[in-house]
């Protein structure tokens, strides 16, 4: 009965978080996400709670900035686990939908009631997972009103949806049980979703696919997915709007089994955030393609240090790009941001006056929080 509750009941939604969720109380944090409203507010969220990931006390938090990311609010929303029914909440994802609503997605799972010799839950998850969502129209309010939580489907979501040229929306909550890449499509602006299964996966099916889809200029859908040990992103293509998919192969995009980000920016180019000439999760960089991902001739190193990962992106009207990511989730728990332009990427260095990298916007209690520490222009 408890595991059933974890599937069908939402996590605890805390709209007035207190000191319990302040940065000085966090022992670890990571996996950030970012969104920008039309009026310029930045929303960011990430995953924390307990002593590590996974932990029965995990939670997601949401903060905002009204000064281009220089300062940030305390948490204004928390999506918390419910250990009393063995429900764990994790992995927040933000998205500004076509109607300018802020959508907040998260994943939750039913945990085992059994514990190991350390007193921790003995299983990672129930294998089913579930994607839930709330939304607000009050995207620039200090106290937004939120819709009721809605369960979208099974699966584990860690990447935002993509709006296609025919106005359908595709997102990819991946499935640990199925041997095929999973995706959801909405034909009504994201109000309802239908779930599909495409090409057979590469490698271990119980892995963090973290799939993303972009639409090429010829209408082809290009699906990319993280792999466990293949050393590169998996890829497959659909020429009929997602009805059928070609057999999966490995792309030419090398990856150390870590989250990436890909999307089309206002100029029409494809932007990729990925690790470059890496030895593990180091050297996170931005890449540009003029030919729909066939080649990536331009690159800009954002952070060369070890244990930098999980990028997410927001684009500003002036063409500048914001990339949020994490560093050393347990030992430091740093949430960092870089700001750069296409000109910076093409030059291979920061040539725009307002650009910067390694700006720290949060850290867990093991680190002294200092916006100046290690920031680089």
Backbone torsions as a table, in degrees:
resi	resn	phi	psi	omega
1	UNK	NA	-42.5	-179.2
2	UNK	-61.5	-43.1	-179.8
3	UNK	-64.8	-33.1	177.5
4	UNK	-65.3	-40.3	176.9
5	UNK	-60.0	-40.0	-178.7
6	UNK	-65.4	-25.2	177.6
7	UNK	-81.3	-40.3	-169.0
8	UNK	-102.3	-15.0	179.9
9	UNK	-105.9	144.0	-178.9
10	UNK	-76.9	162.4	170.7
11	UNK	-63.4	170.7	179.3
12	UNK	-78.1	123.0	179.4
13	UNK	-97.3	115.3	-176.5
14	UNK	-109.5	107.9	-175.7
15	UNK	-92.5	-7.5	176.1
16	UNK	-133.1	68.9	-177.7
17	UNK	-64.0	145.8	178.1
18	UNK	-113.0	-153.8	-175.3
19	UNK	-63.6	-23.9	179.5
20	UNK	-54.4	-30.3	-174.8
21	UNK	-107.9	7.9	179.5
22	UNK	-68.9	160.8	-173.4
23	UNK	-62.1	-29.7	-178.8
24	UNK	-70.2	-13.2	179.7
25	UNK	-95.9	-5.4	-174.0
26	UNK	-90.8	131.9	178.3
27	UNK	-95.9	-15.0	175.4
28	UNK	-159.8	164.4	172.4
29	UNK	-170.1	155.1	179.9
30	UNK	177.8	-170.0	177.8
31	UNK	57.8	60.4	-174.9
32	UNK	-82.2	165.4	176.7
33	UNK	-144.6	154.4	-175.0
34	UNK	-142.4	149.6	174.7
35	UNK	-147.6	152.4	-179.6
36	UNK	-125.1	129.9	178.1
37	UNK	-81.5	167.8	-179.1
38	UNK	-63.0	-29.5	-179.3
39	UNK	-89.5	-2.0	171.5
40	UNK	106.4	-1.6	176.3
41	UNK	-69.0	139.0	173.5
42	UNK	-101.3	128.1	171.7
43	UNK	-107.7	137.9	176.1
44	UNK	-137.6	148.7	177.5
45	UNK	-143.3	155.7	174.2
46	UNK	-157.0	-174.4	-164.5
47	UNK	-118.7	131.4	-179.2
48	UNK	-154.4	-158.1	176.3
49	UNK	91.4	141.6	-176.3
50	UNK	72.3	-156.5	-175.8
51	UNK	-104.3	-11.2	-174.3
52	UNK	-171.6	177.6	168.7
53	UNK	-109.0	128.3	-3.2
54	UNK	-86.7	158.4	178.0
55	UNK	-156.1	143.1	-177.1
56	UNK	-64.3	-13.7	179.1
57	UNK	-102.8	16.2	177.1
58	UNK	-60.5	152.1	173.2
59	UNK	-152.6	163.0	173.0
60	UNK	-107.5	146.3	178.4
61	UNK	-130.8	157.0	-178.3
62	UNK	-130.3	130.2	177.8
63	UNK	-131.2	169.6	178.2
64	UNK	-142.4	162.1	176.6
65	UNK	-136.5	134.5	175.9
66	UNK	-110.1	12.7	178.9
67	UNK	-130.3	43.5	175.3
68	UNK	63.0	26.9	174.2
69	UNK	91.8	6.5	178.6
70	UNK	-71.6	-44.3	176.0
71	UNK	-129.1	155.7	-174.9
72	UNK	-134.1	149.8	177.8
73	UNK	-70.9	165.6	163.2
74	UNK	-70.3	165.3	179.9
75	UNK	-55.1	132.4	176.9
76	UNK	-107.0	-9.5	176.7
77	UNK	-152.0	136.6	173.9
78	UNK	-130.0	136.4	174.0
79	UNK	-111.0	106.0	-166.3
80	UNK	-107.5	150.8	174.6
81	UNK	-67.9	163.3	177.3
82	UNK	-128.5	81.2	-176.7
83	UNK	-58.0	-25.7	-178.2
84	UNK	-64.7	-22.3	174.4
85	UNK	-118.6	20.2	177.7
86	UNK	59.5	38.1	-179.6
87	UNK	-107.7	125.9	177.6
88	UNK	-115.1	129.8	177.4
89	UNK	-103.1	141.7	-175.6
90	UNK	-159.8	166.5	167.2
91	UNK	52.9	79.2	174.6
92	UNK	-75.3	147.8	174.6
93	UNK	-141.6	128.8	-179.0
94	UNK	-102.8	150.2	178.8
95	UNK	-156.9	129.4	169.1
96	UNK	-89.2	115.0	-173.7
97	UNK	-81.3	174.7	-176.6
98	UNK	-60.5	-19.9	177.5
99	UNK	-96.1	13.0	177.7
100	UNK	67.3	21.0	169.5
101	UNK	-81.4	148.0	171.9
102	UNK	-89.9	116.7	175.5
103	UNK	-98.2	133.6	175.6
104	UNK	-116.1	113.3	176.8
105	UNK	-101.4	150.3	169.2
106	UNK	-149.8	163.4	177.8
107	UNK	-108.1	140.8	172.8
108	UNK	-138.0	156.4	-175.2
109	UNK	-145.2	155.7	172.7
110	UNK	-87.8	127.5	-179.6
111	UNK	-92.7	158.7	172.2
112	UNK	-67.7	142.4	175.3
113	UNK	-76.4	-13.7	-179.0
114	UNK	-82.4	155.0	-179.7
115	UNK	-128.4	153.3	178.8
116	UNK	-88.6	-170.0	-175.1
117	UNK	-67.3	-17.6	177.7
118	UNK	-88.7	-6.1	-178.0
119	UNK	92.0	1.1	179.9
120	UNK	-91.9	159.7	177.2
121	UNK	-56.3	139.1	-172.5
122	UNK	-87.9	-8.7	178.8
123	UNK	-125.5	148.1	-178.7
124	UNK	-69.3	-45.5	-173.5
125	UNK	-167.9	174.1	-178.1
126	UNK	-83.1	-7.1	-179.9
127	UNK	84.1	-14.4	-179.5
128	UNK	-93.6	-46.5	-176.0
129	UNK	60.4	-174.5	177.4
130	UNK	-174.3	139.9	-179.9
131	UNK	-101.5	124.4	178.2
132	UNK	-118.8	160.6	-177.8
133	UNK	-150.3	145.4	163.9
134	UNK	-129.2	165.5	-177.5
135	UNK	-147.3	160.4	174.1
136	UNK	-142.0	144.9	169.8
137	UNK	-88.9	-15.5	-175.6
138	UNK	-87.2	59.8	-167.9
139	UNK	-70.7	-17.0	179.5
140	UNK	-114.1	13.6	179.1
141	UNK	-88.4	149.7	174.7
142	UNK	-74.8	-21.7	179.2
143	UNK	-132.9	75.7	-177.5
144	UNK	-64.2	147.8	170.9
145	UNK	-91.5	129.7	-173.7
146	UNK	-108.8	145.7	172.9
147	UNK	-70.5	167.2	176.1
148	UNK	-69.9	147.5	178.8
149	UNK	-62.8	139.4	179.4
150	UNK	-127.9	133.3	174.6
151	UNK	-86.4	123.7	-175.8
152	UNK	-87.0	-48.8	-178.2
153	UNK	-173.4	175.4	166.2
154	UNK	-63.7	167.4	172.6
155	UNK	116.8	176.7	-175.2
156	UNK	-128.9	112.5	-175.5
157	UNK	-105.0	133.1	174.5
158	UNK	-141.0	11.2	178.8
159	UNK	-137.7	145.2	-175.5
160	UNK	-73.3	161.1	176.9
161	UNK	-68.8	163.4	176.1
162	UNK	-120.8	128.4	176.1
163	UNK	-86.9	124.5	-177.6
164	UNK	-88.9	167.6	-176.4
165	UNK	-64.9	-23.9	177.5
166	UNK	-91.5	12.7	176.5
167	UNK	76.0	-1.8	169.0
168	UNK	-68.9	159.4	179.9
169	UNK	-124.3	134.2	179.1
170	UNK	-121.4	136.2	170.8
171	UNK	-140.5	164.4	-167.9
172	UNK	-128.9	77.0	170.2
173	UNK	-73.9	108.9	-171.6
174	UNK	-76.6	162.8	-169.0
175	UNK	-124.4	122.3	-179.0
176	UNK	-80.9	-15.5	-176.1
177	UNK	-92.5	-39.6	-175.3
178	UNK	-82.4	149.8	-179.7
179	UNK	-91.4	8.3	179.3
180	UNK	-119.3	155.7	177.2
181	UNK	-70.1	127.7	-176.4
182	UNK	-97.6	150.7	175.3
183	UNK	-156.6	154.9	178.3
184	UNK	-117.4	144.7	177.0
185	UNK	-127.0	136.8	174.8
186	UNK	-117.0	136.0	176.4
187	UNK	-110.3	8.3	-178.2
188	UNK	-132.0	40.9	174.5
189	UNK	74.4	15.9	178.5
190	UNK	95.9	8.4	178.1
191	UNK	-73.9	-41.0	177.0
192	UNK	-132.2	157.0	-175.3
193	UNK	-136.0	144.2	173.4
194	UNK	-115.6	136.8	-173.3
195	UNK	-98.7	140.0	-179.2
196	UNK	-134.9	163.0	174.0
197	UNK	-128.8	129.8	-173.6
198	UNK	-105.5	-123.9	-174.2
199	UNK	-73.9	154.3	178.1
200	UNK	-66.5	135.7	-176.0
201	UNK	-66.1	157.6	169.2
202	UNK	-92.2	130.5	173.9
203	UNK	74.1	-151.0	-173.9
204	UNK	-67.3	124.2	-179.0
205	UNK	-74.7	-25.9	178.0
206	UNK	-88.6	72.7	-177.4
207	UNK	-146.9	169.8	-177.4
208	UNK	-83.6	86.9	-177.2
209	UNK	-62.2	-42.8	179.4
210	UNK	45.5	49.5	-172.6
211	UNK	-69.9	143.0	172.0
212	UNK	-132.3	151.7	179.7
213	UNK	-126.6	134.2	169.4
214	UNK	-122.9	151.5	176.9
215	UNK	-100.2	121.8	177.6
216	UNK	-75.5	166.0	-174.8
217	UNK	-65.3	-22.2	177.3
218	UNK	-87.7	5.6	178.8
219	UNK	93.2	-9.0	178.8
220	UNK	-68.0	137.3	173.4
221	UNK	-91.3	129.1	-178.9
222	UNK	-112.9	112.7	179.5
223	UNK	-102.2	128.1	177.7
224	UNK	-120.2	143.9	-177.2
225	UNK	-142.6	144.6	173.1
226	UNK	-67.5	145.6	176.1
227	UNK	-120.3	164.5	-175.2
228	UNK	-82.0	-46.8	-172.6
229	UNK	-141.0	10.2	-176.3
230	UNK	-82.3	-15.0	176.3
231	UNK	81.3	2.9	179.6
232	UNK	-151.5	162.2	176.1
233	UNK	-73.8	139.9	171.9
234	UNK	-78.1	154.8	178.8
235	UNK	-145.6	151.2	172.0
236	UNK	-151.0	161.1	-173.6
237	UNK	-131.1	147.9	173.2
238	UNK	-129.4	128.9	178.7
239	UNK	-104.3	5.4	-179.2
240	UNK	-126.2	36.1	173.9
241	UNK	73.4	18.8	178.8
242	UNK	99.4	6.9	177.1
243	UNK	-70.9	-45.5	178.9
244	UNK	-134.4	158.1	-177.6
245	UNK	-133.6	144.6	175.7
246	UNK	-69.6	158.0	174.9
247	UNK	-55.8	145.8	-175.9
248	UNK	-76.3	141.6	171.3
249	UNK	-137.2	180.0	176.4
250	UNK	-91.3	136.3	176.4
251	UNK	-79.1	177.4	175.1
252	UNK	-87.8	6.2	-178.6
253	UNK	-90.9	106.8	179.0
254	UNK	-70.9	147.8	-176.5
255	UNK	-158.8	137.9	-176.7
256	UNK	-88.2	34.7	-175.2
257	UNK	60.5	62.2	179.8
258	UNK	-145.7	160.7	-179.5
259	UNK	-64.2	143.0	175.9
260	UNK	-123.2	176.6	173.2
261	UNK	-140.9	136.1	176.1
262	UNK	-141.3	141.7	178.7
263	UNK	-171.7	163.5	177.0
264	UNK	-92.4	130.0	-179.4
265	UNK	-99.6	174.6	-170.2
266	UNK	-58.8	-31.0	-179.3
267	UNK	-69.8	-14.7	-175.9
268	UNK	99.6	-13.1	176.8
269	UNK	-74.6	161.0	169.5
270	UNK	-92.9	135.8	175.7
271	UNK	-110.0	134.9	177.2
272	UNK	-126.9	132.0	170.2
273	UNK	-112.3	121.9	-172.5
274	UNK	-159.4	171.0	175.7
275	UNK	-82.9	142.0	-172.5
276	UNK	-127.4	124.9	-179.6
277	UNK	48.7	53.4	-168.4
278	UNK	-93.3	160.2	164.5
279	UNK	-129.9	82.7	-170.7
280	UNK	89.6	-155.4	-176.9
281	UNK	-87.4	61.3	173.9
282	UNK	-122.5	176.7	173.5
283	UNK	53.4	61.6	175.9
284	UNK	-81.1	138.0	-169.6
285	UNK	-145.5	161.6	175.0
286	UNK	-107.2	139.6	-178.9
287	UNK	-128.6	149.4	174.4
288	UNK	-122.7	144.3	175.2
289	UNK	-128.1	133.7	175.2
290	UNK	-95.4	-6.4	-173.4
291	UNK	-126.8	41.2	174.7
292	UNK	58.7	36.3	172.9
293	UNK	90.2	2.7	176.1
294	UNK	-67.1	-40.0	176.6
295	UNK	-137.5	157.3	-179.6
296	UNK	-130.9	76.8	-172.0
297	UNK	-77.6	-14.7	-175.1
298	UNK	-115.6	136.1	179.5
299	UNK	-147.2	151.9	178.9
300	UNK	-138.0	119.4	178.3
301	UNK	-73.0	125.3	-179.2
302	UNK	-97.8	-37.2	-179.4
303	UNK	-158.7	118.1	-175.5
304	UNK	-87.8	-9.1	-169.6
305	UNK	-75.1	161.5	177.5
306	UNK	-68.7	159.3	172.2
307	UNK	58.3	43.2	170.3
308	UNK	-109.0	132.9	-171.0
309	UNK	-164.4	174.9	172.3
310	UNK	58.3	65.3	178.5
311	UNK	-78.1	149.5	168.8
312	UNK	-141.0	156.0	-165.8
313	UNK	-133.4	143.6	167.6
314	UNK	-133.8	141.0	-179.8
315	UNK	-108.2	139.4	-179.8
316	UNK	-96.8	156.8	-179.2
317	UNK	-59.1	-28.2	179.7
318	UNK	-80.3	3.7	178.3
319	UNK	92.5	-7.4	176.5
320	UNK	-73.9	154.5	-174.1
321	UNK	-121.2	133.0	176.2
322	UNK	-106.8	129.3	178.4
323	UNK	-124.6	120.1	176.4
324	UNK	-102.6	144.8	-179.6
325	UNK	-160.0	174.7	-179.1
326	UNK	-118.0	165.9	178.0
327	UNK	-146.4	130.2	174.7
328	UNK	47.4	69.1	-170.2
329	UNK	-55.0	-39.7	-175.5
330	UNK	-93.1	-44.9	-175.7
331	UNK	-75.7	-30.1	-179.1
332	UNK	-126.2	-38.5	-179.0
333	UNK	62.9	39.6	-178.2
334	UNK	-82.0	134.0	168.6
335	UNK	-108.6	120.9	-172.2
336	UNK	-122.9	160.5	179.0
337	UNK	-140.3	144.8	172.4
338	UNK	-121.9	146.3	174.3
339	UNK	-124.8	130.4	-176.6
340	UNK	-156.5	173.4	-178.4
341	UNK	-126.2	169.2	174.4
342	UNK	-61.5	-34.6	178.4
343	UNK	-62.5	-38.6	176.8
344	UNK	-62.4	-44.8	-178.7
345	UNK	-63.4	-44.5	-178.6
346	UNK	-65.2	-32.8	178.8
347	UNK	-80.8	-18.5	-177.0
348	UNK	76.5	11.9	179.0
349	UNK	-159.5	163.6	179.6
350	UNK	-73.1	109.3	178.3
351	UNK	-114.4	-5.7	179.5
352	UNK	-95.2	132.3	-173.1
353	UNK	-58.0	-38.0	-175.9
354	UNK	-84.4	-2.1	-177.4
355	UNK	-77.1	152.3	176.5
356	UNK	-157.4	168.9	173.4
357	UNK	-142.3	161.9	176.3
358	UNK	61.4	30.4	176.6
359	UNK	-78.1	120.0	-178.6
360	UNK	-82.4	125.1	178.3
361	UNK	-110.3	-13.9	176.1
362	UNK	-164.5	157.0	173.8
363	UNK	-152.3	157.2	179.2
364	UNK	-79.8	177.1	-170.0
365	UNK	-67.1	-15.1	179.5
366	UNK	-73.6	-13.5	-179.1
367	UNK	-115.8	144.9	170.7
368	UNK	-76.3	125.6	-178.0
369	UNK	-76.7	119.1	179.1
370	UNK	-145.0	117.9	-179.2
371	UNK	-68.0	-22.3	-179.7
372	UNK	-83.3	-27.1	-173.2
373	UNK	-61.8	117.4	174.2
374	UNK	67.9	3.8	175.3
375	UNK	-64.8	144.5	178.2
376	UNK	-131.3	137.0	175.9
377	UNK	-82.6	NA	NA
